[in-house]
């Protein structure tokens, strides 16, 4: 899993260019939930990547310590956050980070919680949070769509990358279908967090053949394909999209689950 997580650093610049950001409404809802009285407290980000979510939260004036295990990704995050003096990027994993006990009002993680060791992630987040602090986790999802484009892409993946096709993706190369009730139940089931809330934010993204294959190049499963297979697959994807009008509209939603630390259970 660590190899998959660090492979993003091989394409840090492309990742920064191709990956979408996060809905402003989601960021506003997390801040409102974490600080209903408007107080400004410190936030810890787990798996900052190139700072896509970091920038969104920093724009609200938060003081943020952002952890990112890939040095290349962390370097891009520093560039993206240069205008925010209250943001500090640290090139380390959440697992290796020496926890600062009860120092943060919010721990948030965008698209990366599934990479963190399940044996430590909730307990360590609870340790870092102040009493009543918030843990907020969110992921992008694609919503399945039928039609000739989907059929052609399915056939291409079935022929060239059956191991990816077998993952039953919303669209090949994007987020796998996940039962998000499991995320909610997992958070609630820790016994560390209460007042668990779930929200979903729908949106759509339009990709050209080039921007879509750029996005696929930032996916860990595609990065780990043999180079020849990956080249043939992406050439095929590009040809299909170009033949089908040159653009593909991908319906998305961003799933958020968040909860409050229960008294001093994290200590």
C-alpha positions in Angstrom: 0.0 0.0 0.0 2.9 2.4 0.8 4.2 1.8 -2.8 0.8 2.7 -4.3 0.6 5.8 -2.1 4.1 7.1 -3.0 3.7 6.4 -6.7 1.7 9.7 -7.0 5.0 11.6 -6.5 6.2 10.3 -9.9 3.7 12.6 -11.6 3.3 15.4 -9.0 3.1 18.2 -11.6 0.5 16.3 -13.7 -1.5 15.4 -10.6 -1.6 19.1 -9.7 -2.8 20.0 -13.1 -5.3 17.1 -13.8 -7.0 16.4 -10.4 -10.1 18.4 -9.5 -10.4 20.5 -6.3 -13.2 20.3 -3.7 -16.7 21.9 -3.6 -16.6 25.2 -1.7 -19.9 24.2 0.0 -18.2 21.1 1.5 -15.3 23.2 2.9 -17.8 25.7 4.4 -19.9 23.0 5.9 -16.8 21.3 7.6 -15.7 24.7 9.0 -19.2 25.5 10.3 -19.4 22.0 11.9 -16.0 22.2 13.5 -16.2 25.8 14.8 -19.9 26.7 15.2 -18.9 29.7 17.3 -16.6 31.1 14.7 -13.4 30.5 16.8 -10.3 30.0 14.8 -8.4 26.8 15.8 -5.6 24.8 14.3 -6.2 22.1 11.6 -4.2 19.0 10.7 -4.4 17.7 7.2 -3.6 14.0 6.5 -2.3 13.3 2.9 -2.2 16.8 1.5 -1.1 15.8 -2.0 -0.3 19.0 -4.0 -2.6 21.1 -1.7 -5.9 20.9 -3.5 -7.9 20.8 -0.3 -5.3 22.7 1.7 -5.8 25.8 -0.3 -9.6 25.6 0.0 -9.4 25.5 3.8 -6.5 28.0 4.1 -8.6 30.6 2.1 -10.9 30.7 5.2 -8.0 31.8 7.4 -7.2 28.4 9.1 -3.9 27.6 10.5 -3.0 24.3 9.0 -0.3 21.7 9.4 -0.5 19.5 6.3 1.2 16.1 6.2 2.2 14.6 2.8 4.5 11.5 2.6 5.7 12.2 -1.0 8.5 14.8 -1.0 7.6 15.7 -4.6 3.9 16.3 -3.8 4.8 18.2 -0.7 7.0 20.5 -2.8 4.0 21.4 -5.0 1.8 21.9 -2.0 4.3 24.4 -0.6 4.2 26.3 -3.9 0.4 26.3 -4.0 0.2 27.5 -0.4 2.8 30.3 -0.6 0.2 33.0 -0.2 -1.0 31.5 3.1 1.6 32.1 5.8 -0.5 30.1 8.4 0.0 26.9 6.4 3.0 24.6 7.0 3.7 21.5 4.8 5.6 18.7 6.4 6.9 15.8 4.2 5.9 12.8 6.3 3.2 10.2 6.6 0.5 10.4 9.2 1.8 7.1 10.6 5.4 8.5 11.0 4.4 11.9 12.3 5.0 12.4 16.0 1.5 13.3 17.2 1.0 16.6 18.9 -1.6 15.7 21.6 -4.8 17.7 21.8 -3.4 20.5 19.6 -6.0 20.6 16.8 -9.7 21.5 16.4 -10.0 19.8 13.1 -8.3 16.8 11.4 -9.3 16.5 7.7 -8.3 14.2 4.9 -9.2 14.5 1.2 -9.1 11.3 -0.9 -6.4 9.7 1.2 -7.8 8.1 4.4 -7.9 4.7 2.7 -4.1 4.9 2.3 -3.6 5.3 6.1 -2.9 2.2 8.2 -6.4 1.2 9.6 -4.8 0.0 12.8 -3.7 3.5 13.8 -5.6 6.1 11.8 -8.7 6.8 14.0 -6.8 6.5 17.3 -4.0 8.8 16.2 -6.6 11.4 14.9 -8.3 11.3 18.2 -5.0 11.8 20.0 -4.3 14.9 17.9 -7.7 16.5 18.4 -8.8 18.7 21.3 -11.9 17.6 23.2 -14.9 18.0 21.0 -12.6 18.4 17.9 -13.8 17.2 14.4 -12.6 14.5 12.1 -13.7 15.2 8.5 -13.0 12.7 5.7 -14.1 13.1 2.1 -13.7 11.4 -1.3 -14.7 12.1 -4.9 -17.1 9.5 -6.5 -18.1 9.0 -10.1 -21.7 8.2 -10.9 -22.1 5.4 -13.4 -23.5 6.2 -16.8 -24.6 3.9 -19.6 -24.1 4.5 -23.4 -21.9 3.8 -26.4 -18.8 5.6 -24.9 -19.1 3.6 -21.7 -19.5 0.4 -23.7 -16.4 1.1 -25.8 -14.3 2.0 -22.7 -15.5 -1.2 -20.9 -14.5 -3.3 -23.9 -11.1 -1.6 -24.1 -10.3 -2.2 -20.4 -11.6 -5.8 -20.7 -9.1 -6.5 -23.5 -6.1 -4.6 -22.3 -6.3 -4.3 -18.6 -8.8 -6.9 -17.2 -7.5 -6.4 -13.7 -8.8 -2.8 -13.8 -12.0 -3.7 -15.5 -12.8 -6.2 -12.8 -12.9 -3.5 -10.2 -16.4 -2.4 -11.4 -15.5 1.3 -11.7 -18.0 4.1 -12.2 -16.0 4.9 -15.3 -12.7 3.2 -15.9 -9.8 5.0 -14.4 -11.8 7.0 -11.9 -13.0 6.2 -8.3 -14.3 2.6 -7.7 -17.8 2.1 -6.6 -17.8 2.2 -2.8 -20.6 1.6 -0.3 -20.1 4.9 1.6 -22.3 3.7 4.4 -19.3 1.6 5.4 -17.3 4.8 5.9 -20.0 6.2 8.1 -20.3 3.0 10.1 -16.6 2.7 10.4 -16.3 6.2 11.9 -19.2 5.7 14.3 -18.0 2.2 15.2 -14.7 3.4 16.6 -16.4 4.7 19.7 -14.1 7.7 19.5 -16.5 10.0 17.6 -20.1 11.0 17.9 -22.6 13.3 16.2 -21.5 11.6 12.9 -22.8 13.5 9.8 -22.9 12.4 6.2 -23.3 14.7 3.2 -23.0 14.4 -0.6 -22.1 17.2 -3.0 -23.0 16.5 -6.7 -21.0 18.1 -9.6 -19.8 17.3 -13.1 -16.5 17.6 -14.9 -15.9 17.9 -18.6 -12.7 16.3 -20.0 -11.1 16.4 -23.4 -9.4 13.3 -24.7 -6.1 14.8 -23.5 -7.2 16.0 -20.0 -9.0 12.6 -19.4 -5.9 10.6 -20.2 -3.8 13.0 -18.1 -6.2 12.2 -15.2 -5.8 8.5 -15.7 -2.0 8.9 -15.6 -2.4 10.2 -12.0 -4.3 7.1 -10.9 -2.1 4.7 -8.9 -3.5 1.6 -10.5 -2.7 3.0 -14.0 0.8 4.0 -12.8 1.5 0.5 -11.7 0.6 -1.1 -15.1 3.4 -2.3 -17.3 4.5 0.7 -19.4 3.6 -0.9 -22.7 0.2 -1.9 -21.5 -0.4 1.6 -20.0 0.6 3.2 -23.3 -1.7 1.0 -25.4 -4.6 1.5 -23.0 -4.3 5.3 -22.8 -3.9 5.6 -26.6 -7.1 3.6 -26.9 -9.0 5.8 -24.5 -7.8 8.9 -26.3 -8.9 7.5 -29.7 -12.4 6.5 -28.4 -13.1 9.9 -26.9 -11.8 11.8 -29.9 -14.0 9.6 -32.2 -17.0 10.2 -29.9 -16.9 14.0 -30.2 -13.7 14.9 -28.4 -15.2 15.4 -24.9 -16.6 13.3 -22.0 -18.8 14.7 -19.2 -18.3 12.7 -16.0 -21.0 13.1 -13.3 -19.3 13.2 -9.9 -20.3 13.6 -6.2 -18.1 14.3 -3.3 -18.9 12.2 -0.2 -18.2 13.7 3.3 -18.4 11.9 6.7 -17.5 13.8 9.8 -17.8 13.5 13.6 -16.8 15.0 16.9 -14.3 13.5 19.4 -16.2 12.1 22.3 -15.0 13.7 25.5 -11.5 12.5 26.2 -11.9 9.0 24.7 -8.9 9.7 22.4 -6.4 10.2 25.2 
